[in-house]
Amino acid sequence: MAEPQRVRDLPEDVDTDDCMTSYTHIYSPDLLKDQVAFITGGGTGIGLRIAEVLMRHGCDTVIASRNLEKLTEAAKKLMAATGRRCLPLTIDVRQPQTISAAVDETLKELGRIDILINNAAGNFLCPAISLSFNAFKTVLEIDTMGTFNTSKVVYEKWFKDHGGAIVNISATLGYRGQALQVHAGSAKAANDAMTKHLAVEWGPSGVRVNTLAPGPISGTEGFHRLGGNIADSMGAFSSIPLQRAGNKTEMAHSVLFLASRASSYVTGHIMVADGGSWLTSANDVSMLLGYWSAELKRDK
């Protein structure tokens, strides 16, 4: 009998926000040689691993978010592990002027931008009736407005005249109306539509726009905050066709494909990387409400 997929041929990863101690290239190490990627939310989680994998394929990066201390620490780790350059820059994706300043600094220091990864996001579990108007607005401002703001600034300042690749990090929440996720699901559904609109409008400028929609990914803040550890301990992932959560390197490999010439004729595409989770996993309102209530009690 063949060995289960969940323990065979999985890429290296670590659960912490550290670089991997070893890495096996699935594409040429020079696939992105001397290109530059601008990554929002690149200091932790999936964003950090995306930066590392792109850098291990010859790319220099900018990692951008609101926490300069975390970014600076992450940039040091990334440069030490890959030998490529990483520039940490402070931005708030809700404020276009901060994005504009960061893009100007990127072009001054690194000379170009070839890839934009819109990874900045905010999320938490909350039933719609308990969700404040401001909380709903804030998630849409970060996830949806932040994606548009960053894309528009990078397009105006570089992509319009030079082309490039945009990869938006989405989610499968809106595909079936995931319980306790109306805020994030609505924001990501808007981003999926935005991907298609921008692919159509910016294609003539040589800009490809695609989306990656991850499932439950271990070793991330979202995995912890959205109950992934509890779900894993309860055996909930057995309902996923591939029988497990994904890891950050798998998501980075998917981004690498969409951002590189390996997908040179792909644009306007929503690529789901969730092991089949959204097709089969239970949308258990009672279980999620129980977890949400327990978290509220622990926080008090």
Buried (B, 14 or more C-beta within 10 A) or exposed (E): EEEEEEEEEEBEBBEEBEBBEEBEEEBEEEBBEEBBBBBBBBBBBBBBBBBBBBBBBBBBBBBBBBEBEBBBBBBEBBBEBBEBBBBBBBBBBBBBEBBBBBBEBBBEEBEEBBBBBBBBBBBBBBBEEEBEEEBBEBBBBBBBBBBBBBBBBBBEBBBBEEBBBBBBBBBBBBBEEBBBBBBBBBBBBBBBEBBBEBBEEBBEEEBBBBBBBBBBBBBBEBBEEBBBEBBBEEEBBEBBEBBBBBBBBBBBBBBBBBBBEEBEEBBBBBBBBBBBBBBEBEEEEEBBBEBBEEBEEEEE
